[in-house]
Amino acid sequence: MRVVIAGAGNVGRSIASELLANGHEVLLIDRDPRSIKVESVPEAEWLLADACELSSLEEAGLDTCDVSIAATGDDKVNLVHSLLAKTEFGVPRTVGRVNHPRNEWMFDDVWGVDVAVSTPRIMSALVEEAVTVGDLVRLFQFRRGNSNLVEMTLPENSPAVGQRISDLAFPRQVVLVAVIRDGLAQAPQRDATLEADDELLFVTDPSHERELAELLTPDHVRPSVIDNTVGL
């Protein structure tokens, strides 16, 4: 994929390095000459320009990009860039960094943002996920489509422990997408047996979350669904 990143600060450069390591093409844009540190990410393309100016984005070839990431430290800039990327250049996927939680409500499709990344919200979700063994934790909500990404860490007395994945009658429109064991993620295998403390990641229709929680929770325990969603 070809990815443009508005904002070449520490965050933008870190994202660029990760994407390049995964084989993607990256263009970094920043209007501050002090942020143009080509030697820090030499494999990327660099452009000294205003990421909120149409002429600059035309020069950057934004219409050829698959993803636009607004990663500056200014929420106004991130919103304007995302809106221009989506409405003027038809970028299929836009990601907006939310710096101040009070502005999070604006980072939606009205402003052309497909994915809103709020560090406080993500940290909160991870903390909740770490301390809620046996609870179904709603981590992400996909804006396009009626689906959520949810997680459960299996308690020792879960009825799913010791069972093969293929033997579990998951509700309709529930897809097990990963099993994390000992910190390592693996694709679910039909004949694999689940163990206590396995972290299970599902994509599910919200209407089936309660049913899924009941399937994985001991009979004598009332299942909980914790909402720590980050829009996606």
C-alpha positions in Angstrom: 0.0 0.0 0.0 1.0 3.6 -0.5 0.5 5.6 2.8 0.8 9.3 3.4 1.5 10.5 6.9 0.7 14.1 7.8 3.1 15.0 10.7 6.7 14.0 10.7 7.2 14.2 14.5 8.2 11.3 16.7 4.7 9.7 16.2 4.7 10.1 12.4 8.3 8.8 12.0 7.6 5.8 14.3 4.5 4.9 12.2 6.5 5.3 9.0 9.2 3.0 10.2 6.7 0.3 11.1 4.9 0.5 7.8 8.1 0.4 5.8 9.2 -2.7 7.7 6.0 -4.3 6.6 6.7 -3.5 2.9 4.5 -0.5 2.4 5.4 2.8 0.6 5.3 5.8 2.9 5.3 9.6 2.3 5.9 11.9 5.2 4.6 15.5 5.0 5.4 18.3 7.5 5.5 22.1 7.1 8.1 22.5 9.8 11.7 22.3 8.4 12.9 21.1 11.8 10.8 17.9 11.4 12.2 17.0 8.0 14.8 14.5 9.3 15.3 12.3 6.3 18.2 10.4 7.9 15.8 9.1 10.6 13.6 7.3 8.0 15.7 7.2 4.8 13.4 4.7 3.0 10.4 7.1 3.1 9.6 9.9 0.8 9.6 13.3 2.3 7.8 16.5 1.5 8.1 19.9 3.2 4.6 21.3 2.8 1.4 22.1 4.5 -0.8 19.0 4.8 -3.9 21.1 4.9 -3.3 22.9 1.6 -4.9 21.4 -1.6 -1.9 22.3 -3.7 0.5 20.5 -1.4 -1.7 17.4 -1.3 -1.9 17.4 -5.1 1.9 17.6 -5.2 2.0 14.7 -2.8 -0.2 12.6 -5.2 -2.7 12.0 -2.5 -5.1 10.5 -5.0 -2.7 7.6 -5.5 -2.6 6.8 -1.7 -4.5 3.9 -0.2 -4.3 5.2 3.4 -3.9 8.7 4.9 -2.7 9.1 8.5 -3.1 12.4 10.2 -0.5 12.1 13.0 0.2 15.7 14.0 0.0 17.1 17.5 -2.8 19.5 16.4 -6.3 18.1 16.3 -7.5 20.9 14.0 -4.8 19.9 11.5 -5.6 16.2 11.7 -9.3 16.9 11.1 -8.8 19.2 8.1 -6.3 16.8 6.5 -8.6 13.8 7.0 -11.5 15.7 5.5 -9.5 16.8 2.4 -8.0 13.4 2.0 -11.4 11.8 2.0 -13.6 14.3 0.1 -11.1 15.9 -2.3 -8.8 13.0 -3.1 -11.0 9.9 -2.4 -8.4 8.2 -0.1 -10.1 4.9 0.8 -8.9 4.8 4.4 -8.2 7.7 6.8 -6.8 7.5 10.3 -6.8 10.5 12.6 -4.8 10.9 15.8 -6.8 12.4 18.7 -4.6 14.5 20.9 -7.1 15.9 23.3 -9.9 13.6 24.6 -12.5 16.4 24.5 -12.1 16.5 20.7 -12.7 12.8 20.2 -16.4 13.3 19.3 -15.4 15.2 16.1 -13.3 12.4 14.7 -15.9 10.6 12.7 -17.1 10.2 9.1 -18.5 13.7 9.0 -14.9 14.9 9.1 -13.7 12.1 6.8 -12.1 10.1 9.6 -12.5 6.3 9.3 -10.3 5.4 12.2 -9.9 7.6 15.3 -7.0 6.8 17.5 -7.2 8.2 21.0 -4.2 7.2 23.2 -6.1 7.7 26.5 -9.0 5.5 25.2 -6.6 2.8 24.0 -4.7 2.8 27.3 -7.9 2.5 29.2 -9.0 -0.4 27.1 -5.7 -2.2 27.6 -5.8 -1.6 31.4 -9.4 -2.9 31.6 -8.5 -5.9 29.4 -5.6 -6.7 31.7 -7.7 -6.8 34.9 -10.9 -8.3 33.7 -10.2 -12.0 33.3 -13.5 -13.7 32.5 -15.2 -10.6 31.3 -15.9 -9.8 27.6 -14.2 -6.6 26.8 -15.4 -4.6 23.8 -12.2 -3.0 22.3 -13.1 -1.6 18.9 -16.2 -0.6 17.0 -16.0 -0.8 13.2 -17.7 2.2 11.8 -18.4 0.5 8.5 -20.5 -2.5 9.4 -22.3 -3.5 12.5 -19.4 -5.4 14.1 -17.1 -5.1 17.2 -13.8 -6.4 18.1 -14.1 -8.1 21.6 -11.7 -9.9 23.8 -12.0 -12.4 26.7 -9.2 -13.9 28.8 -10.5 -17.4 29.7 -10.7 -18.0 33.5 -9.6 -21.4 34.8 -13.2 -22.5 35.3 -14.4 -21.5 31.9 -16.4 -24.3 30.2 -14.3 -23.7 27.1 -11.1 -24.6 28.7 -10.0 -28.1 27.5 -12.3 -28.0 24.5 -11.4 -28.0 20.9 -12.3 -24.8 19.0 -14.3 -26.8 16.5 -16.5 -28.2 19.3 -17.6 -24.8 20.6 -20.9 -23.6 19.3 -20.2 -20.0 18.7 -23.2 -17.8 17.9 -23.9 -16.8 14.4 -22.0 -13.8 13.1 -19.2 -14.4 15.7 -15.7 -15.1 14.3 -12.7 -16.1 16.4 -9.8 -14.3 14.7 -6.9 -14.9 17.1 -5.8 -16.8 20.2 -3.1 -15.1 22.3 -1.2 -17.5 24.5 1.9 -16.6 26.5 2.0 -13.3 24.8 2.1 -14.8 21.3 -0.8 -14.4 18.8 -1.7 -17.4 16.7 -4.4 -18.1 14.1 -7.2 -20.3 15.6 -6.9 -23.9 14.5 -10.1 -26.1 14.5 -8.3 -28.9 16.3 -6.5 -26.7 18.8 -7.5 -27.0 22.5 -8.1 -23.9 24.5 -6.3 -23.3 27.8 -6.9 -21.1 30.9 -5.6 -17.6 30.5 -5.9 -17.8 26.7 -6.9 -14.4 25.3 -9.5 -14.8 22.6 -10.2 -12.1 20.0 -13.5 -12.1 18.2 -15.2 -10.0 15.6 -18.9 -10.2 16.4 -22.3 -8.6 15.8 -23.1 -6.6 19.0 -26.4 -8.4 19.4 -24.4 -11.7 20.0 -21.9 -10.4 22.6 -24.0 -11.4 25.6 -24.5 -14.9 24.1 -20.8 -15.2 23.5 -20.0 -14.2 27.0 -22.4 -16.7 28.4 -20.8 -19.5 26.3 -17.3 -18.7 27.8 -18.3 -17.9 31.3 -18.9 -20.5 34.1 -22.6 -21.3 34.7 -22.5 -19.8 38.3 -21.0 -16.5 37.1 -23.0 -13.7 35.6 -21.0 -12.6 32.5 -20.0 -9.0 32.0 -19.5 -7.0 28.8 -17.2 -4.0 29.3 -17.3 -1.2 26.8 -13.9 0.3 26.0 -14.4 0.8 22.3 -12.2 2.9 20.1 -13.9 3.7 16.8 -12.5 1.9 13.8 
